[in-house]
Amino acid sequence: MRPAGAVTAAAARRGAAPALRRLARLWRGTDLVRAEGPVLWIFCAALALSVHARFALAPGRTLWLDEAWTLGMAGLPDWKTTLQQVWLDANAPLYPLLIHGWAQLAGTSDTALRVPSFAFSLATPLLVAGWRGDGLRVEDRLALATLLTVWPEGLLQAGEARCYALLLLLAMAQTLVFLDLIRRPDLTRAAVFVGLAGLAVLTHYQAAVLGVAQGLVLLATHRGRAARLWPAALLALPVLGVGLWHAPRLALFARPDVAWYPLVTWATVGAAGLYLTHSGWLYALPGVGLLRAADRLLKRQTVAAGPPGPWLAALATGLAAAAMLAIGALRPSFSLRYLTPFAPGVGLALVLGARALAPVFSGAVTGLMLMAAVLSAQWTSEVAGRLSHPYSFQAASRDLMATRPARLVFLWDHPAQQVEAPSQYAMFGGAFFHRAGSTATVIPVMLAPDEDPNLRLVQSARKPDSVILWLYDTEVRGTAATRFPPRIAQLDPGFGCRNYGRGAIGVIACARAWHR
């Protein structure tokens, strides 16, 4: 039976229109009606198309590996256990706590877990379009909102039960407040900025790089005036407290033998640019505008984009992104999705570049909006209905549950298991079993160095009512499956095994009921 309060896809669709109407009320009193040219209509059309794209990309997709971890967190029995698991995990605490609270109201169905991300992703462009600050002209706000609403990575994040749609919303709000703060530094704006930056950090720890870069740019711009805003920094103390509370666990995950990400290379830098802009050739036009604007700045001429605040915000984003990539080149700590909080600043730089070309090409901003929307629509039509992630064990869990096992022997073959707790693997590996109401006991397998997982799994599943689930990615260094390929059925012919993964990813499910 469906959990009480569970959200279905149909209910999500019915609830989308009222949500949009409520968000639209934020626009009252703004200067949108004074937007010049067709930019407002282009934005509205892009927003409508992006809503369709969000629904088109999401249906039928099973929860993949990281979303299964979200499911495990959401389905924990109480807040005390949730806090314990948050501390054990390497991720920041805000999103898992939020999703656990949301699950108490909406249930833990796939759709219910993804609804918050859908809402956050729609709120981001609406926030930009309806912003009442004066750091950006209305046409540039609408252009930025359009870039964000059709950003392909944002569309994907809208359909995932992960923290990144929330992170994008908070980073956008932080950047908008920074625009106001850089123009008119005062304690109130500084306090709001620090508060939003703190929430972003509590959503993803590496978002701290953006807040630090923006703070340094503020200090360099206003110096003594900015230094007098120091009381606002007191709002960062709770975030610092959370960091100190979590630091012992984070230090373990940062160990060189545990951290699993590859080091940043020049190829990674190129991939980072494509991640944030989706197409290098599409944004050549505003890129030229950026060069032209930089030339005028060096010559101390007035930039067509207006006051320097937006340029300083873009500069802070560039410094933060460069710092994160540099750190990732020295230590294994970087993944492309960690660039999400920089998307607002990169989008702002693109809009400013197009604006700088306005004296030469009056339709540059409008052209940027149209090209971004067309490219996004083309991408959506190509991938809609065909998105799948090989690192998903939802189908494997469903089929294993059909054999009615009493014990699930679970192994996530990953270098992080050196420092993770068995209770984390019991929560994670049994997430789909627990949601379905299965009473099977989850037996987490924690491998010793150089131990053959095949021998350990067969030994742990000797009882006839046991099933096996083994997850791995052989492209991750330290994965035992690279040295010990799966051979469970050879060691115990009583098992029948299936691989639900593909390529380097293995999702090995074994049950005696499948033995031929």
N, C-alpha and C positions, 0 to 999 in steps of 0.2 A: 504493500500500500504506500501511497505517496505521503511523506511526512506532513504533519499539520503545518499549514502556512507555506508549503513549498510553492515556489514560483515556477510556472510553466512558460514555454515560449509564447503561447497565445496570450497569457496574462501580461507578459512583458510588452507585447505589441500594444495591447489595450491601454497599458499604463504609460506608454511613451508620449502620447499626445498631451495628456494632462501635465506630465512632467515638463514638456517643452513649453506649455503655456505658463507654468509657474516660473520657469527660468526666464521666459520672455519678459515677465514683469520687471526684471532687473534693468531692462532697457529704458524704462520710463524716465524721462528727464535727461536722457543723453542727447548727443548731437547727431544721431544717426540720420535724422531726416535732412540734415544739411550736407550729407555726403554728395560729392560732385560726381557726375557721370554715372555709369552703370555699376559701380563697385558694390553697392548695397544689394542689387538684384543678383549679381554674380555670387556674392556670398550666400544669399538665401538659397539660390539654386544649388550651390555646392553643398550647403548644409543638408538640404533635402536629399540629394543624391548620396551623401555620405551616410545618412541614417539608413537608407536602403542597403548600402554596401555593408554596413555593420551587421544587418540581419542576414544578408546574402552570404557573408563569410562564416557566420557562426554555426548554422544548423548542422546537426549530425556529427560535429567534431567531438571526439572523445576527449576527456581530460588527459593531458600529457603529464610527464613526470613531475614537473614543478607544480602543476595544478593539483596533482594527486597529493602532494605535500600540503597544499592549501586545504584540500578536503579533509586530510587527517587532522589539521589544526582546528578546522571548523567543527568537526564532529566530536571533539574531546568532551568529556562528561561535565566538567565544571571549570570555573575560572582559575582555581588553584593549579589544576593540572595544566591548563593552558599556559599560565605564567611559567611553570616549570619547563615546558617544552619550548617556549619562547627563549628562555635563557640558554637552553641547550643548543638552540639553532644558531646558525651564523648570520641570519637575516635580521634586519631592524624590526622592532616590535609592533609598530603602529598598525600595519596592514593585517597581520595575523590576529591581533586583538579585535580589530574592526570586523573582520570576516567571521570571527567566532561569535561576536555579538549579533551580527546580521543573521547568521544561521539559526539563532534562537528564534528569530521572527519568521524567516523565509524558508527554512529547511536547508538541506544540503544537496539538492538536485544539481545537475550540471548547470542548468539555466539559472537557478537561484544564486549559485556561487559566482556567476559571470555578470549578473545584473549590476552590482556596484561599479565594475569596470566600465560597463556600457554607459552608466550615468555620469561617471567622472569624465569619460572621453567626450561626451556631448557638452558637459558644463565648461570644458576648457575653451572652445571657440566662442561660446556665448559670453563667457567672462570677458574675453578680449574685446569682442564687438561692443559690449555694453559698458566697458570700463569708463569711469567718469573722471579719471585723472587727465591732466593736460600735457603729458609727456609725449603724446603721439597725435598727429592729426587723424581725423576720423577715417579717411580713405586708407591710411596706412594700417590702422587697427583692423579694418575689415579685410585688407589684404593678408595681414598676418593671421587673422582668424581663419581665412580660407586655406592658407597653407597648412595650418594645424589640423583643420577638420578633414582634409583629404590626404594627409600624410599617411602613406601605406603602413608604416610601422605602427602609427597610432590606431589605424583601423584594426590591425591585428591585436594590439593590446586591448582594444575595446571588447574583444571576444574571448579574453583569457582571464581566468581567476588568479590574477597575480597583481603585484603592487604597482605596475608601471603606469597604468592609466591614472591612478591617484598621484603618483610622483609627477607626472606631466602637468596635472592640474595645479599642484602646489608650486612647482617650479615656475609655471606661468604667472601665478598670482605673485610669487616672490619677485619675479622680474618686473612686473607692472608696478609694484610698490617701489622697487628700486628706482624706476624711472622718475617717480614722484620725489623720492628721497634725494636723488642726485640733483634735481632742480631746486628743491626747497627743503634743505635739511632741517628737521626739527625732531623733538623727542618722540612725538606721537608716531610719525611716519617711521622713525627708526625702530620703535618698539614693535610696530606691526611687521616690519621687515624681518626683524630678528625672530619674531614668533613664527612667521611663515617658513623662514629658513630652518628653524628648529623642527617644525613638523615635517619638512622635506627630509631632513637628516634622519628623523625617526621612522621615515618610510623606507629610506635607503641610505646607508651610512656614507656612501661615496658622494652623495649630493652635497656633503660638507665642502667639497672642493669649490663648487659654484658659489656658495655663501661666502667663503673666505676670499675668493677672487673679487666678488662684488664689494666686500668690505674694504679690501685694499684699494680698489679703484675709488671708492668714496673718500677714503683718507687721503689719497694722492690728489684728489680734485679739490677738496675743501679743507684739508689739513686741520688747523686748530678748531675750526667750526665743527668739523666732524668728530674730532676728539672729545669735544664737550658733550657729545651724545652718549658717552660711556654708560650712563645708567641703563640704557636700553639693553646693554649686553647682559645685564642681570637675568633677563628672560632666558638666556641660554644656559643658565645653571641647571635647570631640570634635565635638559638634554645632556649636559656634561655628566650629571648624576647617573642617567641611564647608561651612558657610555662606560663609566667606571664600573657600574654593576655588571655590564656585559663583557667588559674587557678581558677577564680571564679566559672566557670561552673563545672570543675572537682571536686572541693570541695563539690558541691552539690551531685554529683553521688557517692562520697566516704562516704556519711553519712551512719551510721550503719543501719538505717531504710530503706535505698534506695538500698545499695549494695546487690546484689541478689545471688552472688556466695556462695557455701558452703565452710566452712573452710577446710583447708588441713588436712588430716589424714594420717596415715601410709598406708592406702589403696590407697590414692591419690599418694603417693610416688611410690608405685609399679606400678600404672597406668602410671605415668610419665616415668618410665623406659621403659615400653612397647611402649609408644607413640614414644619415640626417637629411639628405637632399633627394634621394631616390634616383636622380639622374644628373650626372655632371653636365651633359650637353644642354639639358633643359635650362639650367641656371647659369649658362654662360653670359646671358645678357645682364643680369644683375651683378655678376662677377666683374664685368667690365665697369659697371657703375661704381662698384666698390673701389676699383683702382682709380677711377676718375675722382671720386670723393676724397680718397686718401691724398691724391696729388693736390687737391685744392686746400686740404687741411695743412699740408706741409707749406703751402704758399700763403697760409693765413688768410685764405679767402673764405667767404661764407658758403657753407655747404647747402645745397638745395634741399636736403632733407630737413632742415630747420635746426633747432637747438642741438647742442652736442650730447645731451643726455642719452638719447637712443644709441648713438654711436659708442658712448662709454659703456652702455649695457652690452652691446655686441662685443666690445673689446673684452669686457670681463668674462663673457662666455668663451671667447677664443682662448684667453689665458687659462681658464679652468680646464677646457678640453685638452689643451697642450700639456698642462700639468698632469692630468690623469693618464694621458698616453705615455708621458715620460716615466711616470711611476710604473706603469704597466710594462715598460721596456726594461726596467730594472728588477721588478718583482712580479711573479705570476699573480696578477690581481685584476685583470681587465677582461671584460666581455662587451661586445657591441651594445647590448641592451643597457649597459651602464651609462651610455651617452644620452639617454632619454631626457634628463633634466636640462640638457643643452639645446634641445630642439627649439624652444622658444627664442633663445638668443640667436641661433643660426637663422631661423625664419625671419627674425627682425633684421639681421644683416642683409638678407636677400631683398627684403622690402626696401630697406634704405638704399641698397645699391640700385634697385630699379628707380627709386625716387630721384636719385642723383642724376639719372639719365633723362628725367622729365624735360629739361630745357631742350634736349636734342630730339627725344622721342616721347611725345606727350602721353602715349598710351603704354608706357613701359610697365607701370604698376598693374594696370588692367590686363595687359598681356601676360604678365607673370601669373596672375590669378587664373586666367583661362588656361594657360599651358599646364599649370599644376593640376587643375581640375580634370582636364582631358587626359593627362597621363595617368592620374589615379583611377579614372573611370576605365581606361584601357586595361590597367593592371588588374582591377577588380573583376572585369569580365573574363580575363584569362585564368584567374585562380579560383573564382567562386565555384563552390561545390567540389573542388579538387584538393582542398587543403587537408593535410593529414600529417601527423607527427609520428615517426616510427618509435619514439621513446614513450610509448603509452602502454600501460599494463591493465587498462580497464577491461578490454575484451578478454584478455587472459584470465583475469580474476573472475569475470562472469562465467567463463567456461569451467574453470576449476570449481567454482561454487556449485555448479550443476552436478558435480560428482558427490556432493554432500560430505566433504571431509570434516574430520574432527580436529585436524592440525594442519596449519599452513607453515611450511618451512621456507623462510624468506631470506634472500641474500641480495643486497644491493652492492655489487662488486665495484667499488669506487675507493680512491685513495683517502677520502674523508672519513671512511669508517674507522681509521686508526684513532680518531678522537671523538667519534660520535658514540652516543649511548645506546644500548640495546632497546631502551624504551622508545627512542626515536624511530628505530626500524620497525618495531612492533606497531607503532602508530601509523607509519608510512605504508609499510607493506600490507597491512590489513585494512587500509582506508576503505576500499570498495566492499570488502567483506563486512566491515562494521556498519557501513551505510545500509547494506542490504539486510541487516539483522542477523547475519550468520553468527553462530556461536563457536566457530572454529577458533582454536587457540593459535596465536601467531608465535612461531618460534624463530626469533631473529638469529641469523648466523653471522658472527663477527670473525673474520678470517685472521689468522696469524700471518706474519710475513712469510712469503714463499709457500704458503699452504695451498694445496690443490683443492679448489672449491668443489669439484666433482665428488671427491672422497668424503668431504665434510657434509655435503648435502645428502648424499646417500646414507651416511651414518646417522644423520639427524632425522631421516625420514624412514627409519626401519619399520615403524609401526604401520600396519596395513591401512589405517585410515588417514594417512598423511599424504599431502600433495606438496609439490615443490614449485617455487617461483624464483627465478634467478635473472636479475637485470644487470646489464653491463654495456659499456661503450668502449670498444677496443682502441678508439682514437684518443682516449684519455690515458695519460701515462700512469703507470702503477696499477692498471686494471689486471686482475689475475687471469682473466679469460684470454689475454694475449699470450700467456705462457701455458695455460691449461684450457684448451678449447672444450666445449661441452661434450661429455660422453657419459651422461648419467644412465641412459638406457643400456649402454654396453656394460657398465659396472653392475647394474641391477636390471636384468631383462624383464622384470616384472613391471617396470615403468614404461609408459608411452609418453613421448615428449613432442612438443610443438614449439616452433619459434615464431612469435608474433612480431618480432622486429624485422629490420632489413638492413643490409649493408653492415656497417661496423657496429650497429646497435643490436643487442640480443635481448629478447624477452622470452626466456625459456620457461615454459610451463610443463610440468610433468605430473601425471596421475596414473595410478594403476588401472583405473577404469578405462584408460585409453590404450592399454596394452592389447596388441593384436595377437 
